[in-house]
Amino acid sequence: MNKTLEGALVFAGMGANMGDPGLTLRRAAERLGQVKGLQLVAASPIYQSPPVGPQDQPHYLNAVLELRVTLSPQALLTSFLGVEKEFGRVRDIRWGPRTLDLDILTYDDQVIDEPGLTVPHSHMLERPFVLVPLADLKPSKKHPTDGRTYRDLADLIDSKDLVRVDVLPLPQ
C-alpha cells in the first residue's frame, strides 16, 4: 500500500461529454496520478448529468477525486490545464462540450480569490454533480466557507437529473 503523500487535501471535480467520457475520466485520473507532487487518494462513483449552459450537447459524466498535493494552488491549476490540453480540451464556448474539464473544488480549507482561480469553486454549492460525489467520498467533511457537511449539502440540492452510472471505475 502506498504511503499517503503529506500535503494539502484537495477535492477536484472532473467531467467530460465528448468522445468516450467514461474512458476519458479513467485515463485522466490515471494521468493525474503521474503528476509529481500529486497523489490520487480516492475517487467517487461516476454520475451522468445534463449539461450546464447550452442544452444542445450530450450529457456529462462527472466524478470527484480526493487528492493529496504538495503543489501550490496555482501550480495545481497549471497541471490541471496541462492535462486538459493533453486530452484535447479547447476553450471556445463557455459551458460548451468538452473532452475533459478539471476543477479545483477545495484546497484544504483555504479561501483563494486570484485571477483565474477561485477556491472553494464558486459554483460548487449549486451543482449536484459536485455535491453528491463529494458526499459519497467524505459525507461528514464540512465545506470550508459554508460550514455544512457535504452530506447535508447533497441532501438539500435537487439531484433528480443525476444518475449514477456503471462505467469503468476510476483508479484508486
Secondary structure, DSSP 8 states (H G I E B T S, - for coil): ------SEEEEEEEEE-SS-HHHHHHHHHHHHTTSTTEEEEEE---EEE--SS-SSS--EEEEEEEEEE-S-HHHHHHHHHHHHHHTT----STT---S-EEEEEEETT--EEETTEEES-TTGGG-HHHHHHHHHH-TT-B-TTT-SBHHHHHHHS--TT-EE--S-----
